Amino acid sequence: MAQQTTTPATATRMPAGDARAAPRPARRRRGDRVAWLFVAPLALIFAGFYLWPAVQTILSSFFEWSLLAPFDPLDTSTWYPVGTDNYTAALSSDSFWNAAFNSLVWLIVFPVLVTGSALLVSVLIWHLGRFAPVFRTVFILPMTISLAAAGVIWSFVYNSDPDVGLLNAVLRVLRLDIAFDLGPLHVRTGEWLADIGSLDLGFAQLRLVNLALILPAVWAFAGFGVVTFTAGLSSLPGELVDSARIDGCRAGQVVRHVLIPHLRKPLIITYVVSVIFALRTFDIVYVMTEGGPAQDTTVLALLLWQQAFAFLTEPRAGVGAAIAVLMAVVMVFLAYPYLRSLMGGGSGDEAR
Amino acid sequence: MNIVLRRYRVRLVTAAVATVLVASACGGDDGGSGDLAGELRVVTNWTGSEGDAFQKVIDGFEKKNPDIHVKVEQVPFDQTQALLTQQFAQGAPPDVSVALPGIIRTLSGQHLLLDLDDTWDGWIADGDYPESLRQVAEGAEDATEAVYFKGNVNGLIWYDPTKLANWGIQVPTTWDDFLAAAGKVKAAGVEPFAVGGKDGWPLTQWADPVLLRVAGPDAFHDLADGKIGWDDDRVVQAFTVLSDLMRDYFPKNALAAGFIDATCARAKGTYAFQNQGAFVNSIAPAECDKNIKPGKTLAFFPMPAYDEQVPAAQAVSGDLFIGAKATKHEAATRALLEYLGSAEAQTIWAKLGGYIAPNLKVPADVYPTSNDQAAAKLWPKGDVEAGYDLDDWIGGEIQVTYTQALGQLVRDHSVDKFVTTMNKVDTRAAK
């Protein structure tokens, strides 16, 4: 109960920290107090289930612990402080950088594919008019399947036995067995979840099998972009498009100069949400390859999970926590434009 | 005499929430720990026909002990370690659970398991088990804290006798014959080995028997216990032999196909051989083709000796059971563990097939097919040493890295790189 009385108190103090807003009318302050009362239950849930675990994770990344000998921030007998050892252990291991590189591939390829394909599909659906609801449903449907299930489905598609795997069956019918080398790029078909070639980047080797995992994720996730873009397009005044057409714009020009500028915000949202999604991807990789062959498809979230939940004979959960903190830092940094468009952007509109 | 007391005795408490809390907190405290009564929670990995077989074993126990009720929970194999660890850490572990040596030693190190030394002393004295199997069940501090329930022998080369005859190949009994057979089918346009490396663990099934045959059982055990490093000459030689096998006879899709795919592709005739455990005998007819006749169209020969100088040893694996020290029904838990290790319990499943009884007193004639009988005959009875599944024994990060490194070895055949990777993660010998 004490919290409920202190929460509004801190609330009134907070704006006071803002020098420009120092003297505020009493009426506004009373309004704030009521607002905070309404927010309090949600704030408590947020504090208990999001903030506290986050703080715990950050704290625990400076201690040695495991599931069998858990770290409790309130119980000093569970404290085995190791300074920044967990961070140096993570950052100095080859596994970390291998996973970081694979996560980077996800981070670059996944949002581009999601945004690009969703944009293309939504513009086409929008253009179609009459059958739009049917097609919209078709593209949104995969969203309703859990990613783990999508991974299982695509594992069948990719199965290397042409009697089982759809993709290899199609290639067999077409008598296609592609294998070529183009400079640093090596491509071969057939073993979709083991080795479909690589791209030599000099500093690292990009295993194309990662793309075979990204594709099902795009398939499952693009529906989110389609929903967002379709909502954006439905708010587009028809007059704008008509006048552009009368001015002599061709279809491509309408898309470039009318549709895309109108979709600026949905584009940012879709892009940033898929960036966050890409960085925390775990389930589809776990289901389809478990990070293999060797460590070719291991991403950071999978490595984190292994440290905390698979390597049980060693107290490695602290290293897992350290990886989680590092990922969170990157994620906050990448999600900044999104957060700003949600919060800062809102007050910016008010100011105008 | 109503000593069968309901585990969840609901108490009359006014608040509904309190009822739930108290009932779960106080449930089960009513059967005294000395009585052979109570409800036991057992965690296993077996589903389908294996789940049914285990339930039959449990039925036998409940018939003998009508006051004990056993509830079996089926947990996916790869989630068992994490689940057990969490429940043990929370102080609410299953009374009895299936476990592999790696996690047994981890839990034992935290003093969470029942000490079963007395039971084992009796078994060894009565000739139920050889001493080498007791070592597999040992915890962190030389106390035996698990019972062996389901045995398996590895390093069996499965093949179709009718096809082998068509190719004009005799069952190989020497290493040279073995390589010659692989070469002969390859020349005939058939891939020699079905591997299934996508699942990871089938690669470790290759490493164990090769290590035992090339490096020998002493090096195998020292490597398992972290007494020698992976750069030990005998170990390096074994992995060189394995790497050459991979280079010369592994198929292109060794890492792309999983265990079931590989097993069924061999049954179909895409591959000539498959190096796997005894369980293939029940899995191939169940998963691939009901017309497969164990003994007629499915048989195995043990991987031949590499070097006659190296003492014979049998690669084994299998499932053990542990009892939680935190159990509320210690007597009942101990009774169940003792039962699971007994010839009586193991005979029940042995009769159903796809199972090797680790207890030596289970008669040889209870096994349903000739393959089961032949595999059971290979089970170490004190005459040959048992080499327990290396990575299941070690567990943890080393196990994961080992499986990954073997996948890399399939690809690049670089033993140097393999040894470096393993020595980096397995620092036990260096300490």
Contacts between the chains, C-beta under 8 A, distances in Angstrom:
chain1	res1	chain2	res2	distance
A	67	B	82	7.4
A	67	B	85	4.5
A	67	B	86	5.9
A	67	B	89	5.3
A	68	B	85	5.7
A	68	B	88	6.7
A	68	B	89	5.2
A	68	B	106	6.7
A	68	B	107	7.4
A	68	B	110	5.4
A	69	B	89	7.9
A	69	B	110	7.3
A	70	B	89	6.0
A	159	B	257	7.9
A	159	B	261	6.9
A	160	B	253	4.7
A	160	B	256	4.1
A	160	B	257	5.5
A	160	B	261	7.7
A	161	B	257	6.8
A	161	B	261	5.9
A	161	B	265	6.4
A	164	B	261	7.1
A	190	B	252	7.6
A	190	B	253	7.5
A	190	B	256	7.6
A	191	B	252	7.0
A	191	B	253	5.5
A	191	B	255	7.2
A	191	B	256	3.7
A	192	B	256	7.3
A	193	B	198	6.7
A	193	B	256	6.0
A	194	B	198	6.6
A	194	B	253	6.8
A	194	B	255	4.1
A	194	B	256	3.6
A	195	B	255	7.0
A	195	B	256	7.3
A	195	B	411	7.5
A	289	B	198	7.6
A	290	B	200	7.0
A	291	B	404	7.7
A	292	B	198	7.1
A	292	B	200	6.3
A	292	B	255	7.3
A	292	B	403	8.0
A	292	B	404	6.5
A	292	B	407	5.8
A	293	B	197	7.1
A	293	B	198	7.2
A	293	B	255	4.1
A	293	B	407	4.4
A	293	B	408	7.9
A	293	B	410	7.8
A	293	B	411	7.2
A	294	B	404	4.9
A	294	B	405	7.3
A	294	B	407	4.4
A	294	B	408	4.1
A	294	B	411	7.0
A	295	B	404	5.4
A	306	B	397	7.7
A	306	B	400	6.2
A	309	B	82	4.4
A	309	B	85	8.0
A	310	B	81	7.2
A	310	B	82	7.1
A	310	B	396	7.8
A	310	B	397	7.7
A	310	B	400	6.0
A	311	B	396	4.9
A	311	B	397	3.8
A	311	B	400	6.8
A	312	B	81	5.6
A	312	B	82	7.2
A	312	B	85	5.3
A	312	B	102	7.9
A	312	B	103	6.4
A	312	B	106	5.8
A	312	B	395	7.3
A	312	B	396	5.9
A	313	B	102	5.8
A	313	B	103	7.6
A	313	B	105	7.4
A	313	B	106	4.9
A	313	B	394	7.8
A	313	B	395	5.0
A	313	B	396	3.2
A	313	B	397	7.3
A	313	B	398	7.9
A	314	B	396	5.6
A	314	B	397	5.9
A	316	B	397	6.8
